[in-house]
Amino acid sequence: MLSLLLIMSAAAPVQFEDLALLDKNIQIQANAEPVDKRLKLAKCPDAPVIIPAIDGGAVVRCPALGWRLHVPARAPNAMDAGADIVIRKGDVIECITKGPGFAVSAQMIALDDARIGQSLRVKSLTSATPMTAMAKARGLAII
């Protein structure tokens, strides 16, 4: 009986996530480093959920299998240093929060200056509690 189980388990090939495809999908949604190609992630039965992180990287999750991966933000290059500030302290900006199947936006006040890809503090027009967001375009940030 034990030998039959060993033969059956050897016959079922282990499938791993296609890291090149995962990289491509992450780059569409977030400014992140490539995924470490040494990883062997079990193949997610559904499409992995990619959530842009506040720091500019991404969090990739497979809810069905329970694995989660933080992909760090790309290091800024010399061209980024000269980029224009797109959000100024005191500006009223549009802040968007996205998730699987939904997006919510609200107007908030910028508490810092920021270039595209930089994090900044923002606060709601009705609350004094600051939050962290990432500048995406002139007058637009992602929470």
N, C-alpha and C positions, 0 to 999 in steps of 0.2 A: 504494500500500500504506500509506504514511504517513497519507494523508488518511482511509483507512478506519479506522485505529487511533484517530485523533483523533475521528472521529464516534462510534465505539464507546465511547470513554472519556467523551465528553460526554453520552452517553445514560444512563450509569449514575449515578444520583443518590447523592451522599454522604449517609449517614445519621449523625446525631449522637445522643448520649445525651440522654434526656429529663431535664433538670436538675431540674425540679419534682418528678418522681417519685423521682429520686435523693435530693433533699433530704428528702422524706417518709420514705424508707427509712433514711436516716442518723439522723434524729431519733428513730426508733423504737429504735435501738440505741445512740445516743451523744448526749451533750449538746454539739452542735457548731453553729457558725455556718452560715448558709445557704451553699451552693456559689455561687461567683462566676458570675453568669449570662452573663458575657462569654466563658466557656470554650466551646470547641467540641471535645468529646471524641468520638472515634469510637465508634459504637454497639457496645457489647460484645455478642458473640453469646450469651453466657451472662449470668446475673444478676451484676452487679459484687459483689465480696467486700467487706464492710464490717467493719472491725475497730476496736473502740473503742481509742483511744490512751490511754496512761498519763496524759497531761496533761489528759484530758477531751475531747479532740477525737476525730477518727476518721481512719483511713487507708482509702481506697477504692481497690481494685485491680481491673483487668481482666486476669487471667492470660493469656487467649487473645490479647490484643492488646499486652500489656506496659505499659499505662499505669498510673500510680499517682498518687494525689492525697491530700495531707494537708489535712484540713479542721480549722481551729483550734477550740479550745473557746470556748463562749459566755463573754462577759465576765460576771462576777458582778454581780448587781444589789443594790440596797439590802436587799431581803428576805433574800438569801442571807447577808448579814453577821450577821443575828440568828439564823440557823438553829442548832439544837442540835448539839452535838458527839455523833456517833453511835459513834465509836470512840475509846477512851482508850488512852494509852500503857500498855503492859503487858497489855492485854486479849488473850486468845486468841480469834482471829477465824477465820472461814471465808474462804479466798481461792480464787477461781475463775479459771481460764484457759479461754477459749473459742476455738474455731477452726471452720472449715467442717466440720461433721459430728462435732465432739467437744467435750467439756467435761471438765476435770479440776479437782478441788477438794482442798484440803489445809488443815489447821489451821496457823495461823501466829501469831506474836506481833507485836502492833503496837508500833512504836518511836516513834510520834508520835500526837498527838490529831488527829482529822479530822472535818469536817462532810461531808455528802453532796456528792459531786462533787470534793472536795479530794483531792490526792495525799498519800500517807503512805508511810513506810518500814516494811517488814515483814520478818521473818526466820522461817525454818523452825524448827521445834522441835528439829531435829537439826543445823542448820548456823548458823554465825555470820555468813554472808554476807548482807547486807541486799538487798532488792529494793524496787522502787517499785510501789505499787498505788493504786487509786482507790476511795474509800469509796462504797458504793452504798446501804447501809442499816445499821441497827444490827447490829454484829457481822459485816458482810459487805463484802468488797472484791473488786475485779476486778484481775487482773494482766494 
